[in-house]
Amino acid sequence: MVASDLTVSSDELYRIAEGSLKYETTNPHIVWVSTPIRLADRKVHLADAERIARDGIDVLRKKVESQRDAYRSPGEYERGMGWMTGMGHDALGWVLFAEGKVDDRQPCVAETEETVQKNPVVVGAPVGEEQVHFP
């Protein structure tokens, strides 16, 4: 993956990320979650990473809503929505943590923890300080 290749500059990684966000519409959970996490991991373009993570939550919500008819039950739909938005909140919390905005990330941590409780199979285990952080 490009994000883990340290020969790729931070600016180049950011340009690639922006292109991915623009053109990848089939799997928004991949780019709208991993992009801000990878930027935060490198501690680069953090303001952009925060913007992407905040916008991503709505993008993920809309993706699930657009597929509502594919869910077999209201419970399955709610789990799908929780899984997608939980990943978005987790990404935002990770970016806020990287920015040093510890108090601001508490609502994200709470939202992610709620998702973990409702969907323990699909949500990653805790990694790092008080965060779930999807790899």
N, C-alpha and C positions, 0 to 999 in steps of 0.2 A: 504494500500500500504506500502511496506517495507520502502520506502524512507521517509515516514512521521512517522515511528515508531522509536522514539528516543532511544529505547532499543537496536536497531541495531547499532553496532559501525560503524564509518565512513569507516574503512578498510573493514568491512564485506559488507557494502553497495557498495563500489567500486568493490569488487570481484563479487558480484551479477550483478552489472552493466556490467562489462566486459563479463560475461557469457551471459547476455542478448544480447549484441551487437554481439557476436559470433554466437548465435543460432537462434535469431529471424530475419527471413528474410521476413516474410509475411507482417508485419506492421512496417517497419523501421521508420516511422514517430513517432511511440510511443517511441522506445528505443533511437534513435539517437537525439531526441529532449528532451525527459524528463530526460534522464540520465545526460547530462551536466547541465541541469537546477537544478536538485536535488542536485548534488554535489556542485554547486555554492551556492545554498540556504544554505547549511551547511558550506560553505566556506572550503571545504576539497578537496584534490586532484585537485586543480584548474588547474595545468598544464595539467593533464590528461583530465580534463573537457574541456579545450580549444582545445586539440588535437581531442577529440571526436566530439566536435561541428564543428570544421573545416572540419574534414573528413566526418561528417554527411551530410553536404551540398551536397557533391558529391554523396554520397549514395542515398540521397533523389532524386536528379536529375536523377540518373540512374534508379531508381525505376519507376519514371514517364515515362522516355523514353522507358523502357521495356514494358510499357502498352499503348503505343501510339495508337495502333490499336483499343483499347477499347473506345477511345474518339470519340464522334460523329461529332466534328468539330474542326478546328484549334483553334478557340476561347476557346472551352472547354478544349483543351489540354493546352493552355497557362494559363488558370485559374488554372488548376491542378498543373502545373509546378510552378506557382507563389505561390500557397498555400503551396506546399511542401517546396520549397526553402526558402520561407518567414519564415516558422517555423524554418528552420535551421539557418537563419541569426539572427532571434530573440534569439535563444538559445545561439549562439555565442556572441551576444551583451550582454546578461545577464551574461555570464561567464566573459567577459572582464570587465563588470561593477563590478562584485564581486572581480576581481583581482585589481581593481583600475586603469585600463587602459582606462580611460574615453575618451581620444582622439582617441584611436584605435577602439573604438566601434562605432564611428560616421558613418562610411560606413554601418555598420550593421543596425543601427537605420534608416538610409536613405532607405536602401533596404526594411526593414520591413514596413516603412511608405508607400512606393510605393505599396507594396503588399496590405496593408490595403485599400488604395484608389481604387485599382483595384478589390479587393475581400472583401468588407466590411462585408459580411454575414459570411464568413468562418474564419475570423481572429478576435482574441479576442480584447477586448477593452484595452486601456492603463492602465497599473498598474505600480505603482512605478515611479521613475524618468525617464521621457522621453523614456520609453521602453514599448513594447507591451507585452512581456512575456506571452507565452502560459502556462496556468496552467497544 
